[in-house]
């Protein structure tokens, strides 16, 4: 009986960073024409539910049960942090395959179940009822990615003014949502990651910042409007989606945009050295009218008459 080689791929955190490892795992599987076993060590095991390329997912708590020995352990922790000038997937490819060109398909993947799809369809029909956009108003530990509440409200005002869509607000329960208009739907904490993919897949567009939810949106064909700050958009943009899956990056009006790649590696966090380290100027330097123009460019809003 042929003994298949075992591989362990390690990427523990964070949600987006783990999701960005999915093209590496798929390529490793295809490198062996499926004749291998791939295990994953992560603190975000939900990302790999139903993944056909993964045999088993381990967390640090149950890693002692791992079914080695492994022909190779591919450790992606600190892979892009040590190569901050490269796109995350390309940096992972350097660690796994020694070359970014060896990853033939760099698109991210999630694998929703029929139950996930049915749950989302029910919400679309019973709670949304019509066309909608999805917005994620992040509030987390990386200061440059947390836009002021007032900025988010301006963005919502533009979405409400320019479209007749319902606005589905997603994210964790500690993040931002508004309720000042009947078309604003607060669905914080309502979805698992696969349901989140499906709700974004059914939207007219997705609006957010550089976050794990952005990379969930990258798994769909939904147009993405995303704001970036300390990380330049070319290092995080969704790769190899079809032409209709437009990606429109919006950058702050500062001359230090994308500063992250210029810090000494490994880059595990950025504390701005211009002004208050925990309130970097880039988060306050977005021209929200770019959202309006992006909606026009996507054909979702009409040009403003002069």
Backbone bond lengths (Angstrom), bond angles and torsions (degrees), N, CA, C in turn:
res aa  C-N    CA-C-N  psi(-1)  N-CA   C-N-CA  omega(-1)  CA-C   N-CA-C  phi
1 X - - - 1.468 - - 1.521 109.21 -
2 X 1.350 115.90 132.82 1.452 120.62 -179.16 1.521 110.23 -71.29
3 X 1.329 115.34 130.12 1.460 120.51 177.40 1.523 108.33 -93.06
4 X 1.323 116.34 120.61 1.457 120.71 -178.18 1.524 110.17 -84.32
5 X 1.333 117.31 143.08 1.467 119.94 179.23 1.524 111.32 -70.22
6 X 1.312 115.05 144.84 1.465 122.06 176.87 1.527 109.60 -102.92
7 X 1.322 116.22 138.75 1.459 121.51 175.68 1.527 109.08 -127.70
8 X 1.313 114.91 145.97 1.455 121.26 173.28 1.526 108.23 -119.17
9 X 1.331 116.32 125.41 1.462 121.83 175.38 1.522 107.62 -109.54
10 X 1.323 116.05 128.39 1.464 121.83 -176.05 1.524 109.57 -114.51
11 X 1.322 116.43 120.73 1.470 122.62 164.21 1.513 105.53 -152.19
12 X 1.344 114.70 107.48 1.451 118.70 -169.21 1.535 113.24 -83.47
13 X 1.318 118.17 -45.62 1.461 123.45 -177.16 1.517 108.87 -141.10
14 X 1.315 118.68 163.52 1.459 130.18 -8.52 1.520 107.54 -102.30
15 X 1.339 118.16 -170.00 1.452 119.86 -172.14 1.521 112.01 -55.29
16 X 1.328 117.38 -51.55 1.459 120.24 -179.87 1.508 112.54 -64.12
17 X 1.325 116.79 -40.20 1.464 120.92 -179.28 1.528 111.20 -65.24
18 X 1.326 116.78 -36.45 1.466 120.20 177.92 1.526 109.86 -70.57
19 X 1.311 117.07 -42.68 1.461 120.74 178.61 1.531 111.24 -61.23
20 X 1.315 116.95 -35.08 1.466 121.15 178.69 1.523 112.36 -67.85
21 X 1.322 118.27 -10.19 1.464 121.47 176.37 1.515 112.81 -85.13
22 X 1.336 118.17 -8.74 1.467 119.32 -175.34 1.532 113.25 -63.44
23 X 1.345 121.32 -34.92 1.469 118.52 176.65 1.529 113.05 -65.38
24 X 1.332 116.47 -30.34 1.472 120.57 179.11 1.522 110.05 -66.68
25 X 1.315 116.13 -44.48 1.466 121.04 -179.15 1.522 110.44 -66.22
26 X 1.309 117.40 -42.92 1.469 120.52 178.32 1.526 110.95 -61.50
27 X 1.331 117.51 -42.70 1.464 120.42 -180.00 1.518 111.21 -65.88
28 X 1.326 117.18 -40.68 1.462 120.57 177.97 1.526 110.41 -59.81
29 X 1.311 116.77 -41.81 1.466 121.46 177.75 1.534 110.39 -61.22
30 X 1.340 116.44 -46.07 1.465 119.91 -178.22 1.530 111.76 -72.23
31 X 1.321 117.36 -28.35 1.468 119.67 175.57 1.520 110.97 -56.04
32 X 1.336 116.09 -33.97 1.461 122.29 -178.00 1.531 112.59 -102.21
33 X 1.354 115.47 11.88 1.468 120.79 -177.44 1.525 111.59 51.73
34 X 1.299 115.19 34.67 1.451 121.51 178.76 1.514 114.75 81.12
35 X 1.312 116.64 -0.31 1.465 120.60 -177.14 1.531 110.45 -91.81
36 X 1.319 115.58 61.95 1.462 121.37 178.06 1.520 107.85 -162.64
37 X 1.308 115.34 167.81 1.455 121.73 173.83 1.525 107.68 -117.38
38 X 1.338 116.80 130.96 1.454 120.93 179.74 1.525 108.52 -120.69
39 X 1.311 115.67 121.25 1.453 122.41 173.05 1.527 108.15 -106.39
40 X 1.309 116.24 159.07 1.465 122.17 -179.01 1.518 109.03 -130.96
41 X 1.326 115.43 137.59 1.464 121.76 172.72 1.519 107.97 -111.86
42 X 1.333 117.12 117.96 1.462 120.89 -174.98 1.520 110.27 -157.58
43 X 1.307 115.11 160.15 1.464 121.11 171.96 1.528 110.99 -98.12
44 X 1.329 116.74 6.11 1.466 122.73 176.84 1.528 109.00 -124.60
45 X 1.334 118.19 62.52 1.466 120.85 -173.60 1.516 113.93 -64.65
46 X 1.346 117.69 -22.63 1.460 120.20 -177.36 1.530 112.27 -62.26
47 X 1.315 117.05 -24.15 1.466 120.32 -179.46 1.525 111.49 -62.81
48 X 1.312 117.66 -29.61 1.464 121.39 -173.43 1.520 113.54 -101.23
49 X 1.326 117.58 9.34 1.458 119.11 174.50 1.528 109.82 -59.27
50 X 1.312 116.19 130.42 1.478 123.44 177.55 1.519 113.25 69.61
51 X 1.330 118.75 7.27 1.471 120.42 -179.86 1.531 108.89 -69.95
52 X 1.344 118.24 118.42 1.468 120.53 -174.11 1.525 113.53 -72.05
53 X 1.318 117.32 -10.87 1.471 120.20 -177.52 1.522 112.21 -94.75
54 X 1.331 117.21 -6.36 1.464 121.71 -173.45 1.518 109.62 -112.81
55 X 1.343 115.01 129.00 1.459 119.23 177.52 1.523 111.31 -77.33
56 X 1.329 116.20 -50.34 1.453 119.64 -177.80 1.523 109.66 -152.37
57 X 1.322 114.63 148.49 1.462 121.38 178.20 1.523 108.23 -112.24
58 X 1.327 114.72 132.30 1.460 121.17 178.27 1.524 109.54 -116.61
59 X 1.304 115.24 147.73 1.454 121.79 169.11 1.528 107.38 -104.62
60 X 1.333 118.75 165.82 1.468 119.23 177.46 1.523 112.75 -56.03
61 X 1.336 117.38 -27.62 1.464 120.43 -178.06 1.534 112.77 -71.02
62 X 1.342 117.70 -32.00 1.473 118.85 -177.85 1.531 112.68 -114.94
63 X 1.323 116.45 16.56 1.467 120.36 -177.25 1.526 112.23 -60.93
64 X 1.325 117.20 -26.59 1.471 120.18 -179.19 1.527 111.33 -62.64
65 X 1.319 118.08 -16.77 1.465 121.75 179.59 1.525 112.74 -90.06
66 X 1.325 117.04 1.58 1.465 120.77 -175.50 1.522 111.22 -57.83
67 X 1.349 114.94 141.31 1.461 121.92 -174.29 1.525 111.42 -92.50
68 X 1.317 116.68 67.22 1.454 120.54 175.42 1.527 109.63 -78.57
69 X 1.338 119.01 -166.95 1.464 123.52 -1.06 1.530 111.52 -73.46
70 X 1.340 115.39 159.90 1.453 121.18 -178.16 1.519 110.73 -106.53
71 X 1.329 114.49 135.85 1.459 119.15 174.31 1.516 110.54 -61.73
72 X 1.342 114.39 -31.52 1.458 119.12 178.57 1.520 109.28 -161.70
73 X 1.320 115.41 140.77 1.459 121.95 170.72 1.529 106.90 -105.62
74 X 1.328 115.97 118.53 1.469 121.46 -179.20 1.521 107.20 -100.50
75 X 1.315 115.77 104.67 1.465 121.00 -175.29 1.529 109.45 -96.15
76 X 1.323 116.41 109.16 1.464 121.73 179.66 1.522 112.70 -94.43
77 X 1.329 117.61 -3.61 1.457 119.36 173.87 1.528 108.80 -61.46
78 X 1.306 116.46 128.01 1.475 125.17 -178.92 1.529 113.41 69.82
79 X 1.340 117.78 11.49 1.469 119.27 179.94 1.524 111.06 -66.17
80 X 1.322 117.89 -53.69 1.474 118.11 178.87 1.519 111.21 -79.92
81 X 1.331 116.89 -26.23 1.464 119.17 176.91 1.528 111.19 -60.90
82 X 1.344 116.05 -29.84 1.468 120.36 177.69 1.527 112.97 -88.46
83 X 1.340 116.95 -10.16 1.469 121.41 178.16 1.532 108.05 -128.35
84 X 1.332 117.68 64.50 1.464 120.64 -170.21 1.524 114.73 -69.94
85 X 1.329 118.15 -6.81 1.461 121.20 178.22 1.529 112.23 -90.98
86 X 1.337 118.14 -1.23 1.455 121.69 -176.56 1.526 110.59 -110.98
87 X 1.331 115.13 153.09 1.455 119.44 169.87 1.522 108.38 -58.46
88 X 1.331 116.23 145.75 1.467 120.36 -174.89 1.526 111.20 -56.07
89 X 1.328 117.92 -46.21 1.465 120.41 -178.16 1.528 110.42 -62.56
90 X 1.321 117.36 -39.28 1.464 120.37 178.96 1.527 111.21 -67.42
91 X 1.324 116.69 -38.08 1.468 119.65 177.08 1.524 110.57 -64.95
92 X 1.327 116.69 -40.52 1.463 119.95 175.33 1.532 110.44 -61.86
93 X 1.334 115.86 -40.00 1.462 119.88 -178.95 1.521 111.39 -63.53
94 X 1.321 116.59 -35.03 1.466 119.67 177.03 1.528 110.10 -62.57
95 X 1.331 116.32 -38.18 1.465 120.04 -179.81 1.519 111.82 -74.53
96 X 1.327 117.21 -35.19 1.465 120.15 -174.44 1.518 113.46 -90.25
97 X 1.342 116.62 -39.21 1.458 121.03 -171.85 1.529 114.02 -124.39
98 X 1.325 116.92 -5.32 1.456 120.40 179.56 1.510 114.45 78.16
99 X 1.341 117.85 1.61 1.459 121.41 -177.76 1.515 109.41 -163.00
100 X 1.325 116.92 134.57 1.457 120.79 177.20 1.518 111.37 -66.61
101 X 1.325 117.76 -29.30 1.463 122.01 -177.11 1.528 112.85 -68.91
102 X 1.306 117.68 -17.48 1.459 120.26 -177.96 1.526 113.15 -79.23
103 X 1.335 116.48 -9.08 1.462 119.51 174.90 1.521 106.73 -92.09
104 X 1.310 116.78 105.89 1.462 122.54 -170.78 1.525 112.91 -76.14
105 X 1.312 116.76 -27.03 1.467 121.09 -179.58 1.525 107.01 -136.11
106 X 1.325 116.30 114.01 1.469 120.55 -173.44 1.526 113.13 -101.62
107 X 1.312 115.97 13.24 1.461 118.54 179.25 1.521 110.76 -77.07
108 X 1.324 116.29 145.37 1.457 122.27 179.83 1.527 109.69 -82.13
109 X 1.344 115.41 156.29 1.466 119.73 -176.27 1.515 112.44 -139.97
110 X 1.327 114.84 139.58 1.450 123.42 164.28 1.526 107.05 -128.64
111 X 1.337 116.48 159.84 1.460 119.88 -174.49 1.534 110.19 -129.29
112 X 1.344 116.31 80.68 1.470 119.78 178.07 1.525 111.38 -63.79
113 X 1.326 115.84 150.82 1.459 121.72 175.50 1.529 109.76 -91.18
114 X 1.307 116.47 170.04 1.460 120.59 174.73 1.528 110.69 -61.18
115 X 1.326 116.33 -33.39 1.467 119.63 176.98 1.516 110.46 -64.39
116 X 1.326 117.09 -43.23 1.469 120.60 176.28 1.525 110.35 -57.46
117 X 1.316 116.63 -45.28 1.470 120.83 -178.24 1.531 111.79 -65.71
118 X 1.321 115.85 -40.49 1.470 119.23 179.37 1.530 110.70 -65.69
119 X 1.325 116.17 -42.07 1.468 120.00 179.08 1.522 110.71 -59.23
120 X 1.331 116.34 -44.29 1.461 120.25 -178.82 1.521 110.96 -69.61
121 X 1.314 117.42 -39.60 1.463 120.02 178.41 1.520 110.76 -60.60
122 X 1.328 116.82 -39.62 1.460 120.39 177.64 1.525 110.99 -62.08
123 X 1.323 116.55 -43.10 1.469 120.61 178.75 1.525 110.33 -65.40
124 X 1.330 116.73 -42.49 1.461 119.78 178.72 1.519 111.85 -59.68
125 X 1.320 116.65 -40.16 1.461 120.48 -176.40 1.528 112.63 -80.67
126 X 1.338 117.12 -39.92 1.459 120.27 -170.91 1.523 113.67 -95.83
127 X 1.337 118.21 -29.08 1.465 119.87 -174.72 1.529 113.12 -111.70
128 X 1.339 117.29 -25.13 1.464 119.60 -178.88 1.521 109.51 -101.65
129 X 1.314 116.71 -61.59 1.452 120.33 174.08 1.510 114.11 67.37
130 X 1.317 117.08 67.96 1.457 121.05 178.80 1.512 111.70 130.26
131 X 1.323 115.31 -171.87 1.461 120.89 -178.07 1.529 110.28 -69.82
132 X 1.324 115.27 147.96 1.458 119.35 -177.32 1.535 111.33 -151.56
133 X 1.314 114.38 158.40 1.458 122.87 169.13 1.521 107.66 -112.85
134 X 1.324 116.22 156.29 1.463 121.60 176.81 1.519 108.31 -114.65
135 X 1.324 116.01 135.05 1.459 121.06 176.96 1.524 109.15 -130.21
136 X 1.336 115.35 139.41 1.465 121.64 174.84 1.518 108.01 -120.15
137 X 1.324 115.80 112.95 1.462 121.66 -178.14 1.524 108.00 -102.67
138 X 1.299 114.09 88.38 1.458 122.62 -169.56 1.528 112.10 -64.98
139 X 1.334 114.44 143.34 1.456 121.44 171.19 1.521 107.14 -146.02
140 X 1.341 115.75 101.08 1.461 119.00 -174.73 1.520 110.38 -146.68
141 X 1.322 117.65 -151.91 1.460 121.11 -167.04 1.524 114.77 -90.20
142 X 1.339 119.21 -10.47 1.462 121.57 -176.55 1.527 107.40 -97.37
143 X 1.349 119.40 105.43 1.467 121.21 -168.32 1.519 114.90 -56.77
144 X 1.328 118.34 -38.91 1.459 120.30 -174.27 1.531 112.58 -69.42
145 X 1.323 117.27 -14.52 1.461 120.60 -178.94 1.525 112.84 -99.95
146 X 1.315 116.98 3.08 1.452 121.61 179.42 1.526 109.06 -103.01
147 X 1.314 117.52 99.56 1.453 120.56 179.76 1.528 110.00 -76.57
148 X 1.326 117.26 151.63 1.468 119.62 178.23 1.527 111.59 -61.49
149 X 1.310 115.81 149.42 1.468 120.44 177.66 1.529 110.84 -55.32
150 X 1.327 116.83 -38.38 1.468 120.46 -178.67 1.524 111.24 -63.42
151 X 1.331 117.28 -35.21 1.461 120.59 178.01 1.519 110.23 -66.97
152 X 1.322 116.62 -44.20 1.461 119.93 178.58 1.530 111.22 -61.73
153 X 1.339 116.52 -39.09 1.462 118.58 179.02 1.532 110.74 -64.47
154 X 1.324 117.02 -38.39 1.465 119.66 176.49 1.532 110.88 -61.47
155 X 1.328 115.89 -40.59 1.467 120.37 179.19 1.526 110.29 -65.09
156 X 1.332 116.73 -42.99 1.464 119.71 177.00 1.522 110.88 -62.36
157 X 1.326 116.98 -40.25 1.468 120.19 178.55 1.521 110.83 -58.95
158 X 1.327 117.06 -40.27 1.461 121.14 179.12 1.524 110.67 -66.47
159 X 1.328 117.30 -43.90 1.465 120.81 178.07 1.523 111.19 -60.93
160 X 1.317 116.75 -41.82 1.459 120.78 -179.79 1.531 111.32 -69.15
161 X 1.331 116.23 -37.31 1.464 120.76 -178.21 1.527 112.21 -74.05
162 X 1.336 116.06 -39.78 1.466 120.53 -171.79 1.517 114.09 -87.43
163 X 1.315 117.64 -18.98 1.464 120.92 -176.17 1.522 109.20 -132.79
164 X 1.324 115.03 167.70 1.467 119.73 171.46 1.523 111.07 -107.17
165 X 1.321 116.36 19.62 1.466 121.63 -178.21 1.515 111.22 -72.67
166 X 1.324 115.70 149.89 1.455 120.39 159.67 1.538 107.01 -69.87
167 X 1.324 116.90 150.56 1.463 121.31 -179.08 1.525 107.57 -115.68
168 X 1.321 116.36 107.08 1.462 122.28 -179.63 1.524 108.36 -88.29
169 X 1.327 115.36 115.67 1.457 121.63 -179.17 1.527 108.89 -94.91
170 X 1.331 117.24 119.75 1.460 121.74 -176.26 1.524 110.10 -118.37
171 X 1.324 114.69 167.38 1.453 121.27 179.20 1.509 110.42 138.31
172 X 1.311 115.19 -174.20 1.463 120.71 176.48 1.524 109.87 -77.60
173 X 1.312 115.97 162.34 1.461 120.06 -173.66 1.522 113.06 -66.14
174 X 1.345 118.26 -17.81 1.469 120.26 179.26 1.528 112.35 -88.88
175 X 1.343 116.98 -1.71 1.456 119.97 -176.25 1.536 111.02 -90.56
176 X 1.332 116.84 -168.31 1.460 121.60 -165.63 1.524 111.36 -96.69
177 X 1.331 115.69 138.03 1.462 122.70 170.60 1.525 107.98 -151.18
178 X 1.338 115.68 151.26 1.462 122.07 179.88 1.526 109.35 -121.35
179 X 1.337 116.04 158.36 1.470 119.72 -178.58 1.527 112.34 -137.57
180 X 1.347 117.57 26.65 1.461 120.34 -173.62 1.528 113.55 -84.99
181 X 1.330 117.70 -0.31 1.467 120.81 -179.24 1.529 108.03 -141.63
182 X 1.319 118.69 143.63 1.478 120.37 -177.16 1.527 114.23 -64.78
183 X 1.334 118.13 -19.96 1.466 119.21 178.49 1.525 112.67 -85.67
184 X 1.328 117.44 -1.12 1.467 121.11 176.75 1.523 108.70 -91.05
185 X 1.325 116.11 117.21 1.464 121.79 -177.36 1.520 109.39 -110.31
186 X 1.325 116.20 116.06 1.462 121.77 179.01 1.515 108.93 -84.31
187 X 1.357 115.99 107.06 1.456 120.71 178.39 1.526 111.10 -121.40
188 X 1.334 115.90 31.02 1.459 119.47 176.14 1.529 109.41 -59.48
189 X 1.321 115.58 134.58 1.458 120.73 177.44 1.513 115.15 72.36
190 X 1.331 118.28 12.36 1.465 120.90 -174.31 1.519 114.70 -89.80
191 X 1.342 118.15 -13.47 1.454 119.98 -169.43 1.522 111.77 -129.91
192 X 1.347 115.83 142.62 1.461 118.54 163.71 1.529 107.20 -76.86
193 X 1.307 117.63 174.52 1.467 119.73 -172.60 1.521 112.45 -64.28
194 X 1.326 117.84 -32.38 1.461 120.48 -179.68 1.528 111.30 -76.85
195 X 1.325 116.92 -36.28 1.459 119.94 173.27 1.523 110.48 -66.24
196 X 1.325 116.55 -37.12 1.462 120.55 176.92 1.518 110.63 -60.02
197 X 1.337 116.20 -42.13 1.462 119.10 176.61 1.524 110.83 -58.56
198 X 1.325 116.43 -43.23 1.460 120.72 -177.17 1.521 111.99 -69.21
199 X 1.325 118.04 -38.40 1.461 119.43 179.41 1.521 110.20 -67.68
200 X 1.337 117.73 -35.99 1.464 120.60 176.01 1.523 110.35 -70.26
201 X 1.328 117.06 -38.57 1.466 120.99 -179.55 1.523 112.13 -59.97
202 X 1.332 117.13 -28.82 1.453 120.74 -179.32 1.517 114.36 -90.15
203 X 1.332 117.33 -0.04 1.461 121.35 -175.36 1.519 111.72 -87.06
204 X 1.339 115.57 159.00 1.461 121.67 174.36 1.523 111.20 -73.76
205 X 1.324 116.74 -31.10 1.465 121.07 174.90 1.516 108.72 -163.00
206 X 1.317 114.66 164.02 1.460 122.47 175.72 1.523 107.51 -121.24
207 X 1.328 116.40 136.06 1.463 122.11 177.97 1.523 108.13 -125.56
208 X 1.327 116.67 132.40 1.456 119.80 178.73 1.509 111.78 -172.26
209 X 1.309 114.71 -165.95 1.462 122.07 176.44 1.530 108.26 -117.20
210 X 1.311 115.35 -178.79 1.463 121.72 176.35 1.528 108.26 -65.18
211 X 1.334 116.13 106.90 1.464 120.74 -175.20 1.516 109.48 -159.91
212 X 1.325 115.98 173.53 1.454 120.10 175.80 1.510 112.22 -60.80
213 X 1.339 117.36 -35.63 1.460 120.38 -179.76 1.524 111.36 -66.00
214 X 1.336 117.37 -31.85 1.462 120.01 174.28 1.521 110.21 -57.95
215 X 1.319 117.64 -41.30 1.462 120.82 -178.01 1.526 111.42 -74.47
216 X 1.328 117.37 -26.15 1.466 119.21 169.43 1.527 109.03 -64.82
217 X 1.325 117.08 -43.26 1.461 121.17 176.90 1.522 111.43 -60.86
218 X 1.334 117.12 -32.35 1.464 121.19 179.13 1.521 112.24 -64.93
219 X 1.326 117.43 -18.57 1.468 121.67 177.52 1.527 112.15 -78.18
220 X 1.333 117.56 -4.11 1.458 122.22 -177.36 1.529 109.82 -113.72
221 X 1.331 115.44 178.36 1.464 121.54 173.94 1.525 111.97 -100.59
222 X 1.313 117.19 12.53 1.455 121.94 -179.08 1.526 110.90 -74.88
223 X 1.325 119.09 134.08 1.470 120.32 175.89 1.527 111.25 -58.03
224 X 1.325 115.37 142.19 1.455 122.13 -175.41 1.523 109.77 -121.11
225 X 1.327 115.99 129.33 1.462 123.20 169.66 1.521 105.89 -113.66
226 X 1.330 117.58 117.96 1.461 119.66 -172.65 1.515 111.27 -136.43
227 X 1.319 115.13 139.31 1.457 122.85 178.84 1.522 110.14 -100.92
228 X 1.322 115.22 133.20 1.461 122.23 -177.62 1.524 109.28 -122.77
229 X 1.320 115.36 155.41 1.464 119.18 -177.11 1.524 111.08 -136.37
230 X 1.322 117.39 -90.60 1.463 119.52 -176.85 1.522 112.55 -72.10
231 X 1.320 117.90 -27.92 1.466 122.20 175.04 1.526 108.79 -100.13
232 X 1.324 116.57 124.85 1.461 121.16 179.67 1.527 109.74 -66.49
233 X 1.326 116.23 144.67 1.467 118.78 -175.80 1.526 113.26 -62.64
234 X 1.327 118.78 -28.24 1.470 119.37 -179.12 1.530 111.75 -67.11
235 X 1.336 117.78 -15.26 1.466 121.56 178.89 1.528 112.65 -92.32
236 X 1.339 116.96 -7.53 1.462 120.95 -174.83 1.530 112.66 -132.60
237 X 1.313 118.79 -6.52 1.455 120.44 -171.81 1.525 111.95 -63.12
238 X 1.350 116.96 147.90 1.464 119.95 175.35 1.524 110.57 -62.12
239 X 1.317 116.75 135.76 1.459 121.75 -175.73 1.526 110.90 -108.33
240 X 1.330 114.91 143.50 1.474 124.19 168.13 1.524 114.26 59.77
241 X 1.331 115.82 34.37 1.460 119.15 170.36 1.528 108.86 -87.09
242 X 1.334 118.41 161.10 1.467 120.55 -178.97 1.525 111.33 -68.34
243 X 1.344 117.59 162.18 1.471 121.24 -174.99 1.525 114.06 -55.93
244 X 1.331 117.52 -35.96 1.463 118.97 -178.27 1.526 112.39 -69.83
245 X 1.320 116.84 -16.58 1.464 121.33 179.65 1.526 108.82 -86.82
246 X 1.322 115.52 67.78 1.454 121.41 -173.71 1.525 111.47 -62.17
247 X 1.319 115.25 145.12 1.460 121.99 175.03 1.518 107.46 -123.95
248 X 1.331 116.58 118.74 1.459 121.52 -179.46 1.523 108.44 -117.56
249 X 1.334 117.85 105.34 1.460 120.17 177.43 1.523 110.82 -84.12
250 X 1.304 115.98 143.67 1.458 122.48 176.13 1.518 107.90 -123.49
251 X 1.319 115.58 126.72 1.459 120.12 -176.41 1.525 110.55 -112.03
252 X 1.316 116.86 153.62 1.469 119.73 179.43 1.526 110.75 -73.37
253 X 1.316 115.42 158.15 1.461 121.28 -179.50 1.524 109.59 -88.30
254 X 1.316 114.42 67.80 1.464 122.39 176.41 1.519 108.35 -136.13
255 X 1.333 116.60 152.79 1.467 119.76 -177.85 1.520 112.84 -83.77
256 X 1.354 116.75 -2.49 1.467 120.16 -178.41 1.527 111.37 -108.04
257 X 1.337 116.43 18.51 1.462 120.45 179.85 1.533 111.02 -52.93
258 X 1.328 115.85 134.11 1.458 120.20 179.79 1.508 113.87 77.31
259 X 1.328 116.84 28.54 1.473 120.57 -175.15 1.523 113.23 -60.72
260 X 1.322 116.56 -23.83 1.461 120.97 -172.04 1.522 113.21 -54.04
261 X 1.332 117.38 -40.25 1.459 119.13 -175.35 1.525 112.95 -72.84
262 X 1.324 117.07 -8.59 1.458 120.25 -178.31 1.522 113.30 -99.04
263 X 1.325 117.15 -3.69 1.457 120.55 175.55 1.528 109.64 -80.24
264 X 1.338 117.10 152.85 1.472 118.75 177.17 1.524 110.42 -63.34
265 X 1.324 118.38 130.81 1.469 120.23 178.37 1.527 110.80 -74.14
266 X 1.337 116.73 159.54 1.469 126.83 1.07 1.528 112.35 -78.37
267 X 1.343 115.69 142.06 1.453 121.97 -179.75 1.525 108.28 -93.66
268 X 1.299 116.92 101.56 1.467 120.91 179.42 1.523 111.75 -110.20
269 X 1.293 116.26 3.60 1.458 122.63 178.60 1.511 108.22 171.23
270 X 1.313 116.55 153.61 1.457 120.77 -179.17 1.517 108.52 -125.12
271 X 1.325 115.70 121.86 1.460 121.75 172.65 1.518 106.75 -111.88
272 X 1.309 115.92 114.33 1.460 121.85 -172.97 1.525 110.84 -61.73
273 X 1.323 114.66 138.36 1.467 120.61 178.23 1.527 111.92 -101.25
274 X 1.334 116.48 10.80 1.458 120.88 175.47 1.525 108.36 -109.37
275 X 1.316 116.08 101.09 1.454 119.33 -178.01 1.516 111.15 83.17
276 X 1.314 116.05 -148.95 1.453 122.68 -178.67 1.527 109.19 -66.30
277 X 1.349 118.91 119.22 1.469 120.34 -177.92 1.525 113.78 -58.57
278 X 1.327 116.81 -26.25 1.454 119.68 -177.25 1.535 112.51 -101.22
279 X 1.322 116.43 5.47 1.464 120.75 174.52 1.522 108.45 -140.10
280 X 1.334 116.75 70.03 1.467 120.43 -174.77 1.523 112.06 -65.00
281 X 1.328 117.56 146.35 1.469 120.20 -176.45 1.522 113.68 -63.59
282 X 1.325 118.64 -25.11 1.465 119.80 -176.73 1.516 112.57 -61.87
283 X 1.319 118.22 -32.78 1.464 120.10 -176.83 1.525 111.87 -68.67
284 X 1.332 116.60 -18.39 1.466 120.98 179.36 1.523 111.97 -104.84
285 X 1.334 118.09 9.82 1.463 121.08 -170.29 1.529 113.39 -113.96
286 X 1.333 117.31 24.54 1.463 120.36 178.22 1.531 110.01 -92.57
287 X 1.308 115.95 133.83 1.456 122.03 172.52 1.529 107.34 -88.71
288 X 1.314 116.77 105.00 1.466 119.99 -174.03 1.523 112.00 -67.64
289 X 1.325 118.28 -15.19 1.463 119.44 175.90 1.526 110.88 -64.05
290 X 1.316 117.38 -19.10 1.464 120.27 174.16 1.530 111.34 -63.49
291 X 1.319 116.83 -27.55 1.465 120.27 175.65 1.525 109.54 -65.85
292 X 1.326 116.34 -44.43 1.460 120.20 178.73 1.534 110.45 -59.96
293 X 1.341 116.42 -46.37 1.454 119.86 -179.27 1.521 111.11 -65.16
294 X 1.319 117.12 -35.23 1.467 120.42 178.16 1.516 111.18 -64.44
295 X 1.329 116.95 -41.00 1.462 120.89 177.16 1.531 110.43 -62.96
296 X 1.333 116.60 -39.05 1.469 120.54 176.33 1.517 110.18 -64.17
297 X 1.334 116.34 -44.76 1.468 120.57 -179.66 1.524 112.28 -61.61
298 X 1.319 116.30 -31.79 1.459 121.51 178.96 1.532 112.52 -82.10
299 X 1.320 116.46 -4.58 1.459 119.61 -177.52 1.508 113.47 76.65
300 X 1.313 117.19 18.81 1.466 121.90 -178.46 1.517 112.71 -98.74
301 X 1.327 117.43 -8.59 1.459 123.02 179.01 1.518 108.54 -145.35
302 X 1.309 116.03 153.56 1.450 121.17 179.19 1.525 110.46 -86.48
303 X 1.350 117.60 147.47 1.460 119.88 175.97 1.518 111.66 -59.22
304 X 1.337 115.41 146.11 1.458 120.47 178.60 1.523 109.13 -74.06
305 X 1.331 117.30 127.99 1.464 121.75 179.13 1.524 109.47 -76.65
306 X 1.338 115.53 132.35 1.463 121.32 179.46 1.530 110.53 -82.43
